[in-house]
């Protein structure tokens, strides 16, 4: 009997390990790339939902002093309701989806590289800094689409037949560097918004949690507040870079204007020069032209992202 008991006891660990091996067969530890599908899904949904607000924002910011109502009215008169589908929708949804996907993909990677620990264990400052630094590849990737989208949204005369036609025109008149027009301003813009968003998101979540008990409502409110905070930080940069890009794109139709240097997109001079001009002419209100539509656009985007990103990740890894 003692021999049988010893045999049973000694066999138990082997059976347990065998069951564990069977359960873990084919599985591996999730890596950074495994987060891409849910991140891309959340980014795509956000981009489609917020596109109309982005159209109004772009018109207001590239024409300082234009109100949201006037911008919307002018756009509808020129393109009709279907203009929201035809005028840069593909370019904007693609650009915004890539932008947000890279943003949320890079932030935890940069945080781990800088501080040696996951961003979930970081401070508000470390999360914000990681988010800001992680925008470099984001801006490089989205700059061509940003210029194509802006040209389509501002094309009141119908010069272009679509995004491909715009890209062809820019490449013909300015070369590849033409697709990077306004890079310096866009880099400052993305750093400020992304840094501000990740810096304040958890802070707002903690504050909202003491007032609202519903988790979904907490994410909506804190996400909107974090997105609006990023907008307060970067609105002036969007106005300036929109003006710079609008002028540079208009110059492509004038053969008398020589092709700029390939390094011109990296030059921050025109960006800060435009900021000084607008400040001198219109004051701080000029630099914050279109802040209302932009608050709706990026505050709403922040709310949707705060709701979708963690839930899409949970759904993806539970599949």
N, C-alpha and C positions, 0 to 999 in steps of 0.2 A: 504493500500500500504506500509505504514511504517512497519507494522508487517511482510509482505512478504519479504521486503528488509532485515530486521534483520534476518529472517530465512535463507535467501540465504547466507548472510555473515557468519553467525555462522556455516553453514554447510560446508563451503569451507575447513577449516583446517582439519575437520574430513575426507573429501574426499581425501585430499592430504596425510594425514597420512596413510589412508587406502591403497592408491596406493603405497606408499613407502613400507608399510609392505608386500604388494603382490610382489613387485619387489625384496625385500630382503629375501623373503621366501626361506628357505633352504640354504642360504648363511652364511658364517662365515668369520671371519677375518683370513687371511692367516698367518700361522705360519711357523716356521723354517723348519719343515718336508715337507711343500709344495714346497720347493725349490729343494728337492732331485731329482725328476724325470728329470727336465731340466739339473741339474748339472751332473747327471749320464749320460745323453745322450751326453752332450758335452765332458765329460771325455772319454767315449767309442770311439767316433769318433776320438779324438786326439790320443788315444793309438794305434789304428789300423793304422792310417796314418803314425805315426812316428816310428813304430816298426823296419823297416830296419835300420834306423839311430841308433837305440838303440843297435842293434846287433853289429855293427861296433864299437860303443862307448865302449861296454862291453869288447870286445876283446882287444882294444887299452889300456884300463885302467887296465886290469888285467895282461897285459904284457907290462910294461913301456918300451918305446922305439920303439914299433911297430907303424908304420904309418897307416893311414886310408886305403890307397891303398893296402898295404900288408895284412891288416886285412881282407878286403873285398875279396881279391884274395884267401887267405887261407881258408876262410869260404866257398866260392863257390867251391873250389877244394874238400873240405871235404864233403860238403852236397849238392852242387848244388843249383839252384835257389829255389827249393822246400824246401830247408833248412830254408828259411825265414818263411815257414808255419809250418814245423815240429819241428824245434829246439826252443822250449820254447815259441811259439807264444801264446798259450792259457794262460800259466802262466804269461807272460809279459802283455798281454792285460788285463787280470783279475787284476794283481797287479797294473798296471798303472791307470786303470779305478777306482779302489777302492781308490788308493792314491790321485788322483786328485779330486775325489768326496768328500772324507773326508776333504781335504785341503780347498776347496771352501765352504763346508758346515760349518766347524768349525770356520773359520776366523771371520765371522760376529758375531757368538755366543760368541766367546772369547772376541771380541772387546766390545760387549754389556756388558759382565760380568765385564770386567776390568774398563771400562770408563763410563758405564751407558748410552751410546748413540749409535746409529747405526754407523756402519763403514763408511757409506756415509757422516757422519758428522765429521769423525776423521781426524787427520793429517797424513802425510806420515809416521812419526815415529810410531804413534799408530797403523796404519794399518799393518806396517811391524812387529811390536812386537806381535800383535794378531795372525798374520799368522805364525810366528815362534813357538809360544807356542802351537798353534793348531795342530802342527805336531806330538805331542806325541801319540795320539791314531792312527794317520795315520801310523807311523812307526811300532807300535805294530801289526797292522793289516797286513801290507805288508811284514814284515820280512820273514815269511815262503815262500811266493811266490817269493821273491827276491832271496833267496837261490836256490830254485828249478829252476828258470829261468837261473841264472848264471851257474849252473851245466849243464843245457841242452845246453847252448850256447858254453860252453867250452869243451863239450864232443866230442872230435875229434875221439876217438877210438870206439865210439858206445857202450859204456858200459851200457847205459840205453835205455829202449824201450819207454820211455815217462815220463811225469811229475809224474804220479802215481808211477812209478817204482823208480824215484829219491826220492820221499817223503818216500817211504817204506824203501829204503836203509838208508836214514838219520835217520829215527826213530829207525831202527834196530841197527845201530852202535853208535848213539849218543843220542837217546831219544828225547823227545820233545824239549829240549833246543838246540838241533842241528839245528832245524828249525829257531832258533833266532841267528845263527852265524853272527857276525858282527853288532849286534844291535847298539852298542855305536857309531860306525862310521856312520851308516845310520842315526842315530838321529841327529848327527852334520850336516851331509849332507843336510837333509831335512830342518832343522832349517835355515841354511844359504841360501839355494835357495828360499824357500818360503818367508822368511823374506825379502830377497833382491827383490823378485818379487813384493810383495805388497807394499814395501817401495817406489819403483821407478815407478810403473805403471802409476799412476796419474801424476807424475812429467813429465814423458815422453809424456803423452797425452797432457798436457798443452803446452809443447815445440813443439810437432809435429803439433798441431792445428794452430800454428802461421805460419806454412810453407805449410801445406797441408789442403785443405778445405774439401775433401771427407772423410766422417765419417768412412767408411769401411777401407780406406787406413790408417787413423789415428790409428785405432785399431790394424791393422796388424803391422805397424811400431813400435808403442809403446809397443805392446805385445812382439814382437821379441826383442826389446831393453831391456825390463824388464827381459825376460827369459835369455838373454845373460849376463845381469848384475848378476843375480843369479848364473849363471854358472861360471863367473869370481870369485865369492866368494867361491863357493863350489867345484870346479873342483878337487883340491888337496885331498879333503876328499873322493871323489869317487874313485880316484886312490888308496888311502891307504886302504879303506874298501874292494875294489875289490881284492887286493893282499891278505889281511887277510882272506877273505872268500875263495879264490881260494886254499890257503894253507890248511885251515881247512877242506875243502871238500876233498882235496887230502888225508889228514890224515885219513879219514874214511875208506880208502882201506888198511890201514896198521894196522893189528891186534896188532902189538907190541906197538903201541901208545895208552896209556890209555885214557879212556873216560874223557874229561874235566869236571870240576865242573858245576853244573846246573846254577851257577851264572856267569860263564865265559863270556857269551855274553854281560853282563853289564860292564865288565872290559874294561876301555878305554886304558889300558896299551899297548896291541898289536897294537892298532890303531895308537897311537902317536909314538910308537916305530918304526913302519913301516915307518911313515912319516919322522922320523929322519934318518933312514937308506937310504931311497930314496934320501933325501936331501943331505946326505953325499956323495952318490955314483954318483948321476946324477944332482944334483943341482935343481933349481926351474923348469927347463924344465922337469925333471923327474916327479915332482909332478903334472905337467900340461900335462902329456901324454894323448893324445886323446882329447885335448881341442877343436880341430876343429870339429870332429864328435859330441862332446857333445854340442858345441855351436849350431850346426845345429839341434840337437835333442831337446834341451830344449829351444833354441830361437824359433824354429819352433813351439814347443808345446805352448810356451807363446803366440805366434801370433794367433794360432788357438783358444786357450782358451779365449783370449781377444775378439775375434770375436764372438765365439759361445755362451759363457756363458750368456751375457746380452740378446742376440737375442733369445736363447732358452727359457730363463725365460719369456721374453715378449710374445713369441708365446704360452707358456704353460698357462700363466695367462689370455691370451686373448681368450683361447678356451672356 
